[in-house]
Amino acid sequence: MIQHLNNTKETMIEIKKGIFFSSETNDMDLDLIYTFIKNSYWGESRTLEEQKMAMENTINFGLFHEGHQIAYSRVMTDKVFFAYLLDVFVIETYQGKGYSKLLIDEILNFPELKAIDKWMLATKDAHTLYKKFGFTGIKSPEKLMEKLSDRAKIIYE
């Protein structure tokens, strides 16, 4: 089980007094991430192994305070044309302090992702947050298609 395999700040960048940012998977606290997502509306059916595999196949981002992870997100991307923002959260005791904005800003300005042509995400309740970063409703939803598993239908329909 991954749990701060690299618990030093060597891979982290201080972006605000006492707040560190990392894109290194080994810095991420799998137990914290899995527990938070397992208790969310979008991740309650995930297993620990599925979460671990998802993290291994995407770019992971975290915010840290005093050596502990306080926020997380991941991005699925080809690093040129398309990126999908997933699993954005801030732990409860740090919510309402601007950390989700800080995390999203760092992700959108991450060197490997700065030139992405199209970003997408799905949210049930955070539209106001994402609008601050230029996200809008789908302009031509008739062009988009999806294929959902039975599990995904429970989450997304």
MODELLER restraints for C-alpha pairs under 7 A, 6 or more apart:
rsr = mdl.restraints
at = mdl.atoms
rsr.add(forms.Gaussian(group=physical.xy_distance, feature=features.Distance(at['CA:2:A'], at['CA:29:A']), mean=6.95, stdev=0.5))
rsr.add(forms.Gaussian(group=physical.xy_distance, feature=features.Distance(at['CA:2:A'], at['CA:30:A']), mean=5.70, stdev=0.5))
rsr.add(forms.Gaussian(group=physical.xy_distance, feature=features.Distance(at['CA:3:A'], at['CA:29:A']), mean=4.98, stdev=0.5))
rsr.add(forms.Gaussian(group=physical.xy_distance, feature=features.Distance(at['CA:3:A'], at['CA:30:A']), mean=5.70, stdev=0.5))
rsr.add(forms.Gaussian(group=physical.xy_distance, feature=features.Distance(at['CA:3:A'], at['CA:31:A']), mean=6.68, stdev=0.5))
rsr.add(forms.Gaussian(group=physical.xy_distance, feature=features.Distance(at['CA:4:A'], at['CA:26:A']), mean=6.06, stdev=0.5))
rsr.add(forms.Gaussian(group=physical.xy_distance, feature=features.Distance(at['CA:4:A'], at['CA:27:A']), mean=5.20, stdev=0.5))
rsr.add(forms.Gaussian(group=physical.xy_distance, feature=features.Distance(at['CA:4:A'], at['CA:28:A']), mean=6.02, stdev=0.5))
rsr.add(forms.Gaussian(group=physical.xy_distance, feature=features.Distance(at['CA:4:A'], at['CA:29:A']), mean=5.51, stdev=0.5))
rsr.add(forms.Gaussian(group=physical.xy_distance, feature=features.Distance(at['CA:5:A'], at['CA:26:A']), mean=5.37, stdev=0.5))
rsr.add(forms.Gaussian(group=physical.xy_distance, feature=features.Distance(at['CA:5:A'], at['CA:27:A']), mean=6.56, stdev=0.5))
rsr.add(forms.Gaussian(group=physical.xy_distance, feature=features.Distance(at['CA:6:A'], at['CA:26:A']), mean=5.60, stdev=0.5))
rsr.add(forms.Gaussian(group=physical.xy_distance, feature=features.Distance(at['CA:6:A'], at['CA:27:A']), mean=5.48, stdev=0.5))
rsr.add(forms.Gaussian(group=physical.xy_distance, feature=features.Distance(at['CA:7:A'], at['CA:27:A']), mean=6.39, stdev=0.5))
rsr.add(forms.Gaussian(group=physical.xy_distance, feature=features.Distance(at['CA:11:A'], at['CA:22:A']), mean=6.43, stdev=0.5))
rsr.add(forms.Gaussian(group=physical.xy_distance, feature=features.Distance(at['CA:11:A'], at['CA:24:A']), mean=6.93, stdev=0.5))
rsr.add(forms.Gaussian(group=physical.xy_distance, feature=features.Distance(at['CA:12:A'], at['CA:20:A']), mean=5.76, stdev=0.5))
rsr.add(forms.Gaussian(group=physical.xy_distance, feature=features.Distance(at['CA:12:A'], at['CA:21:A']), mean=5.38, stdev=0.5))
rsr.add(forms.Gaussian(group=physical.xy_distance, feature=features.Distance(at['CA:12:A'], at['CA:22:A']), mean=4.79, stdev=0.5))
rsr.add(forms.Gaussian(group=physical.xy_distance, feature=features.Distance(at['CA:13:A'], at['CA:20:A']), mean=5.25, stdev=0.5))
rsr.add(forms.Gaussian(group=physical.xy_distance, feature=features.Distance(at['CA:13:A'], at['CA:21:A']), mean=5.20, stdev=0.5))
rsr.add(forms.Gaussian(group=physical.xy_distance, feature=features.Distance(at['CA:13:A'], at['CA:22:A']), mean=6.54, stdev=0.5))
rsr.add(forms.Gaussian(group=physical.xy_distance, feature=features.Distance(at['CA:14:A'], at['CA:20:A']), mean=4.25, stdev=0.5))
rsr.add(forms.Gaussian(group=physical.xy_distance, feature=features.Distance(at['CA:14:A'], at['CA:21:A']), mean=6.31, stdev=0.5))
rsr.add(forms.Gaussian(group=physical.xy_distance, feature=features.Distance(at['CA:15:A'], at['CA:21:A']), mean=6.52, stdev=0.5))
rsr.add(forms.Gaussian(group=physical.xy_distance, feature=features.Distance(at['CA:18:A'], at['CA:65:A']), mean=6.02, stdev=0.5))
rsr.add(forms.Gaussian(group=physical.xy_distance, feature=features.Distance(at['CA:19:A'], at['CA:63:A']), mean=6.61, stdev=0.5))
rsr.add(forms.Gaussian(group=physical.xy_distance, feature=features.Distance(at['CA:19:A'], at['CA:64:A']), mean=5.66, stdev=0.5))
rsr.add(forms.Gaussian(group=physical.xy_distance, feature=features.Distance(at['CA:19:A'], at['CA:65:A']), mean=5.10, stdev=0.5))
rsr.add(forms.Gaussian(group=physical.xy_distance, feature=features.Distance(at['CA:20:A'], at['CA:63:A']), mean=5.52, stdev=0.5))
rsr.add(forms.Gaussian(group=physical.xy_distance, feature=features.Distance(at['CA:20:A'], at['CA:64:A']), mean=4.96, stdev=0.5))
rsr.add(forms.Gaussian(group=physical.xy_distance, feature=features.Distance(at['CA:20:A'], at['CA:65:A']), mean=6.47, stdev=0.5))
rsr.add(forms.Gaussian(group=physical.xy_distance, feature=features.Distance(at['CA:21:A'], at['CA:62:A']), mean=5.73, stdev=0.5))
rsr.add(forms.Gaussian(group=physical.xy_distance, feature=features.Distance(at['CA:21:A'], at['CA:63:A']), mean=4.71, stdev=0.5))
rsr.add(forms.Gaussian(group=physical.xy_distance, feature=features.Distance(at['CA:21:A'], at['CA:64:A']), mean=6.39, stdev=0.5))
rsr.add(forms.Gaussian(group=physical.xy_distance, feature=features.Distance(at['CA:22:A'], at['CA:61:A']), mean=5.70, stdev=0.5))
rsr.add(forms.Gaussian(group=physical.xy_distance, feature=features.Distance(at['CA:22:A'], at['CA:62:A']), mean=5.40, stdev=0.5))
rsr.add(forms.Gaussian(group=physical.xy_distance, feature=features.Distance(at['CA:22:A'], at['CA:63:A']), mean=6.65, stdev=0.5))
rsr.add(forms.Gaussian(group=physical.xy_distance, feature=features.Distance(at['CA:23:A'], at['CA:59:A']), mean=6.82, stdev=0.5))
rsr.add(forms.Gaussian(group=physical.xy_distance, feature=features.Distance(at['CA:23:A'], at['CA:60:A']), mean=5.34, stdev=0.5))
rsr.add(forms.Gaussian(group=physical.xy_distance, feature=features.Distance(at['CA:23:A'], at['CA:61:A']), mean=4.49, stdev=0.5))
rsr.add(forms.Gaussian(group=physical.xy_distance, feature=features.Distance(at['CA:23:A'], at['CA:62:A']), mean=6.56, stdev=0.5))
rsr.add(forms.Gaussian(group=physical.xy_distance, feature=features.Distance(at['CA:24:A'], at['CA:60:A']), mean=6.62, stdev=0.5))
rsr.add(forms.Gaussian(group=physical.xy_distance, feature=features.Distance(at['CA:25:A'], at['CA:60:A']), mean=5.78, stdev=0.5))
rsr.add(forms.Gaussian(group=physical.xy_distance, feature=features.Distance(at['CA:28:A'], at['CA:62:A']), mean=6.69, stdev=0.5))
rsr.add(forms.Gaussian(group=physical.xy_distance, feature=features.Distance(at['CA:29:A'], at['CA:69:A']), mean=6.61, stdev=0.5))
rsr.add(forms.Gaussian(group=physical.xy_distance, feature=features.Distance(at['CA:34:A'], at['CA:48:A']), mean=6.42, stdev=0.5))
rsr.add(forms.Gaussian(group=physical.xy_distance, feature=features.Distance(at['CA:34:A'], at['CA:51:A']), mean=6.58, stdev=0.5))
rsr.add(forms.Gaussian(group=physical.xy_distance, feature=features.Distance(at['CA:37:A'], at['CA:43:A']), mean=5.04, stdev=0.5))
rsr.add(forms.Gaussian(group=physical.xy_distance, feature=features.Distance(at['CA:37:A'], at['CA:44:A']), mean=6.78, stdev=0.5))
rsr.add(forms.Gaussian(group=physical.xy_distance, feature=features.Distance(at['CA:38:A'], at['CA:44:A']), mean=4.28, stdev=0.5))
rsr.add(forms.Gaussian(group=physical.xy_distance, feature=features.Distance(at['CA:38:A'], at['CA:45:A']), mean=6.99, stdev=0.5))
rsr.add(forms.Gaussian(group=physical.xy_distance, feature=features.Distance(at['CA:38:A'], at['CA:46:A']), mean=6.48, stdev=0.5))
rsr.add(forms.Gaussian(group=physical.xy_distance, feature=features.Distance(at['CA:42:A'], at['CA:155:A']), mean=5.81, stdev=0.5))
rsr.add(forms.Gaussian(group=physical.xy_distance, feature=features.Distance(at['CA:58:A'], at['CA:74:A']), mean=6.24, stdev=0.5))
rsr.add(forms.Gaussian(group=physical.xy_distance, feature=features.Distance(at['CA:58:A'], at['CA:75:A']), mean=5.64, stdev=0.5))
rsr.add(forms.Gaussian(group=physical.xy_distance, feature=features.Distance(at['CA:58:A'], at['CA:76:A']), mean=5.03, stdev=0.5))
rsr.add(forms.Gaussian(group=physical.xy_distance, feature=features.Distance(at['CA:59:A'], at['CA:74:A']), mean=5.40, stdev=0.5))
rsr.add(forms.Gaussian(group=physical.xy_distance, feature=features.Distance(at['CA:59:A'], at['CA:75:A']), mean=5.18, stdev=0.5))
rsr.add(forms.Gaussian(group=physical.xy_distance, feature=features.Distance(at['CA:59:A'], at['CA:76:A']), mean=6.60, stdev=0.5))
rsr.add(forms.Gaussian(group=physical.xy_distance, feature=features.Distance(at['CA:60:A'], at['CA:73:A']), mean=6.11, stdev=0.5))
rsr.add(forms.Gaussian(group=physical.xy_distance, feature=features.Distance(at['CA:60:A'], at['CA:74:A']), mean=4.34, stdev=0.5))
rsr.add(forms.Gaussian(group=physical.xy_distance, feature=features.Distance(at['CA:60:A'], at['CA:75:A']), mean=6.61, stdev=0.5))
rsr.add(forms.Gaussian(group=physical.xy_distance, feature=features.Distance(at['CA:61:A'], at['CA:72:A']), mean=5.64, stdev=0.5))
rsr.add(forms.Gaussian(group=physical.xy_distance, feature=features.Distance(at['CA:61:A'], at['CA:73:A']), mean=5.28, stdev=0.5))
rsr.add(forms.Gaussian(group=physical.xy_distance, feature=features.Distance(at['CA:61:A'], at['CA:74:A']), mean=5.76, stdev=0.5))
rsr.add(forms.Gaussian(group=physical.xy_distance, feature=features.Distance(at['CA:62:A'], at['CA:69:A']), mean=6.66, stdev=0.5))
rsr.add(forms.Gaussian(group=physical.xy_distance, feature=features.Distance(at['CA:62:A'], at['CA:71:A']), mean=5.39, stdev=0.5))
rsr.add(forms.Gaussian(group=physical.xy_distance, feature=features.Distance(at['CA:62:A'], at['CA:72:A']), mean=4.43, stdev=0.5))
rsr.add(forms.Gaussian(group=physical.xy_distance, feature=features.Distance(at['CA:62:A'], at['CA:73:A']), mean=6.54, stdev=0.5))
rsr.add(forms.Gaussian(group=physical.xy_distance, feature=features.Distance(at['CA:63:A'], at['CA:69:A']), mean=5.83, stdev=0.5))
rsr.add(forms.Gaussian(group=physical.xy_distance, feature=features.Distance(at['CA:63:A'], at['CA:70:A']), mean=5.60, stdev=0.5))
rsr.add(forms.Gaussian(group=physical.xy_distance, feature=features.Distance(at['CA:63:A'], at['CA:71:A']), mean=4.96, stdev=0.5))
rsr.add(forms.Gaussian(group=physical.xy_distance, feature=features.Distance(at['CA:63:A'], at['CA:72:A']), mean=6.56, stdev=0.5))
rsr.add(forms.Gaussian(group=physical.xy_distance, feature=features.Distance(at['CA:63:A'], at['CA:103:A']), mean=6.82, stdev=0.5))
rsr.add(forms.Gaussian(group=physical.xy_distance, feature=features.Distance(at['CA:64:A'], at['CA:70:A']), mean=5.35, stdev=0.5))
rsr.add(forms.Gaussian(group=physical.xy_distance, feature=features.Distance(at['CA:70:A'], at['CA:90:A']), mean=5.80, stdev=0.5))
rsr.add(forms.Gaussian(group=physical.xy_distance, feature=features.Distance(at['CA:70:A'], at['CA:91:A']), mean=5.45, stdev=0.5))
rsr.add(forms.Gaussian(group=physical.xy_distance, feature=features.Distance(at['CA:70:A'], at['CA:94:A']), mean=6.77, stdev=0.5))
rsr.add(forms.Gaussian(group=physical.xy_distance, feature=features.Distance(at['CA:71:A'], at['CA:89:A']), mean=5.59, stdev=0.5))
rsr.add(forms.Gaussian(group=physical.xy_distance, feature=features.Distance(at['CA:71:A'], at['CA:90:A']), mean=4.15, stdev=0.5))
rsr.add(forms.Gaussian(group=physical.xy_distance, feature=features.Distance(at['CA:71:A'], at['CA:91:A']), mean=6.08, stdev=0.5))
rsr.add(forms.Gaussian(group=physical.xy_distance, feature=features.Distance(at['CA:72:A'], at['CA:88:A']), mean=5.73, stdev=0.5))
rsr.add(forms.Gaussian(group=physical.xy_distance, feature=features.Distance(at['CA:72:A'], at['CA:89:A']), mean=5.52, stdev=0.5))
rsr.add(forms.Gaussian(group=physical.xy_distance, feature=features.Distance(at['CA:72:A'], at['CA:90:A']), mean=6.57, stdev=0.5))
rsr.add(forms.Gaussian(group=physical.xy_distance, feature=features.Distance(at['CA:73:A'], at['CA:86:A']), mean=5.97, stdev=0.5))
rsr.add(forms.Gaussian(group=physical.xy_distance, feature=features.Distance(at['CA:73:A'], at['CA:87:A']), mean=5.07, stdev=0.5))
rsr.add(forms.Gaussian(group=physical.xy_distance, feature=features.Distance(at['CA:73:A'], at['CA:88:A']), mean=4.31, stdev=0.5))
rsr.add(forms.Gaussian(group=physical.xy_distance, feature=features.Distance(at['CA:73:A'], at['CA:89:A']), mean=6.58, stdev=0.5))
rsr.add(forms.Gaussian(group=physical.xy_distance, feature=features.Distance(at['CA:74:A'], at['CA:85:A']), mean=6.20, stdev=0.5))
rsr.add(forms.Gaussian(group=physical.xy_distance, feature=features.Distance(at['CA:74:A'], at['CA:86:A']), mean=5.31, stdev=0.5))
rsr.add(forms.Gaussian(group=physical.xy_distance, feature=features.Distance(at['CA:74:A'], at['CA:87:A']), mean=6.28, stdev=0.5))
rsr.add(forms.Gaussian(group=physical.xy_distance, feature=features.Distance(at['CA:75:A'], at['CA:83:A']), mean=6.41, stdev=0.5))
rsr.add(forms.Gaussian(group=physical.xy_distance, feature=features.Distance(at['CA:75:A'], at['CA:84:A']), mean=5.54, stdev=0.5))
rsr.add(forms.Gaussian(group=physical.xy_distance, feature=features.Distance(at['CA:75:A'], at['CA:85:A']), mean=4.78, stdev=0.5))
rsr.add(forms.Gaussian(group=physical.xy_distance, feature=features.Distance(at['CA:75:A'], at['CA:86:A']), mean=5.92, stdev=0.5))
rsr.add(forms.Gaussian(group=physical.xy_distance, feature=features.Distance(at['CA:76:A'], at['CA:83:A']), mean=5.62, stdev=0.5))
rsr.add(forms.Gaussian(group=physical.xy_distance, feature=features.Distance(at['CA:76:A'], at['CA:84:A']), mean=5.17, stdev=0.5))
rsr.add(forms.Gaussian(group=physical.xy_distance, feature=features.Distance(at['CA:76:A'], at['CA:85:A']), mean=6.75, stdev=0.5))
rsr.add(forms.Gaussian(group=physical.xy_distance, feature=features.Distance(at['CA:77:A'], at['CA:83:A']), mean=4.24, stdev=0.5))
rsr.add(forms.Gaussian(group=physical.xy_distance, feature=features.Distance(at['CA:77:A'], at['CA:84:A']), mean=6.34, stdev=0.5))
rsr.add(forms.Gaussian(group=physical.xy_distance, feature=features.Distance(at['CA:79:A'], at['CA:112:A']), mean=6.27, stdev=0.5))
rsr.add(forms.Gaussian(group=physical.xy_distance, feature=features.Distance(at['CA:79:A'], at['CA:113:A']), mean=5.80, stdev=0.5))
rsr.add(forms.Gaussian(group=physical.xy_distance, feature=features.Distance(at['CA:79:A'], at['CA:116:A']), mean=6.45, stdev=0.5))
rsr.add(forms.Gaussian(group=physical.xy_distance, feature=features.Distance(at['CA:80:A'], at['CA:115:A']), mean=6.70, stdev=0.5))
rsr.add(forms.Gaussian(group=physical.xy_distance, feature=features.Distance(at['CA:80:A'], at['CA:116:A']), mean=5.19, stdev=0.5))
rsr.add(forms.Gaussian(group=physical.xy_distance, feature=features.Distance(at['CA:81:A'], at['CA:116:A']), mean=5.12, stdev=0.5))
rsr.add(forms.Gaussian(group=physical.xy_distance, feature=features.Distance(at['CA:81:A'], at['CA:117:A']), mean=4.84, stdev=0.5))
rsr.add(forms.Gaussian(group=physical.xy_distance, feature=features.Distance(at['CA:81:A'], at['CA:118:A']), mean=6.10, stdev=0.5))
rsr.add(forms.Gaussian(group=physical.xy_distance, feature=features.Distance(at['CA:82:A'], at['CA:116:A']), mean=5.85, stdev=0.5))
rsr.add(forms.Gaussian(group=physical.xy_distance, feature=features.Distance(at['CA:82:A'], at['CA:117:A']), mean=6.08, stdev=0.5))
rsr.add(forms.Gaussian(group=physical.xy_distance, feature=features.Distance(at['CA:82:A'], at['CA:118:A']), mean=4.91, stdev=0.5))
rsr.add(forms.Gaussian(group=physical.xy_distance, feature=features.Distance(at['CA:82:A'], at['CA:119:A']), mean=5.88, stdev=0.5))
rsr.add(forms.Gaussian(group=physical.xy_distance, feature=features.Distance(at['CA:83:A'], at['CA:116:A']), mean=6.81, stdev=0.5))
rsr.add(forms.Gaussian(group=physical.xy_distance, feature=features.Distance(at['CA:83:A'], at['CA:118:A']), mean=6.42, stdev=0.5))
rsr.add(forms.Gaussian(group=physical.xy_distance, feature=features.Distance(at['CA:83:A'], at['CA:119:A']), mean=4.85, stdev=0.5))
rsr.add(forms.Gaussian(group=physical.xy_distance, feature=features.Distance(at['CA:83:A'], at['CA:120:A']), mean=6.43, stdev=0.5))
rsr.add(forms.Gaussian(group=physical.xy_distance, feature=features.Distance(at['CA:84:A'], at['CA:119:A']), mean=5.68, stdev=0.5))
rsr.add(forms.Gaussian(group=physical.xy_distance, feature=features.Distance(at['CA:84:A'], at['CA:120:A']), mean=4.82, stdev=0.5))
rsr.add(forms.Gaussian(group=physical.xy_distance, feature=features.Distance(at['CA:84:A'], at['CA:121:A']), mean=5.57, stdev=0.5))
rsr.add(forms.Gaussian(group=physical.xy_distance, feature=features.Distance(at['CA:85:A'], at['CA:120:A']), mean=6.31, stdev=0.5))
rsr.add(forms.Gaussian(group=physical.xy_distance, feature=features.Distance(at['CA:85:A'], at['CA:121:A']), mean=5.14, stdev=0.5))
rsr.add(forms.Gaussian(group=physical.xy_distance, feature=features.Distance(at['CA:86:A'], at['CA:121:A']), mean=6.61, stdev=0.5))
rsr.add(forms.Gaussian(group=physical.xy_distance, feature=features.Distance(at['CA:89:A'], at['CA:100:A']), mean=6.98, stdev=0.5))
rsr.add(forms.Gaussian(group=physical.xy_distance, feature=features.Distance(at['CA:90:A'], at['CA:99:A']), mean=6.94, stdev=0.5))
rsr.add(forms.Gaussian(group=physical.xy_distance, feature=features.Distance(at['CA:90:A'], at['CA:100:A']), mean=6.31, stdev=0.5))
rsr.add(forms.Gaussian(group=physical.xy_distance, feature=features.Distance(at['CA:108:A'], at['CA:114:A']), mean=5.98, stdev=0.5))
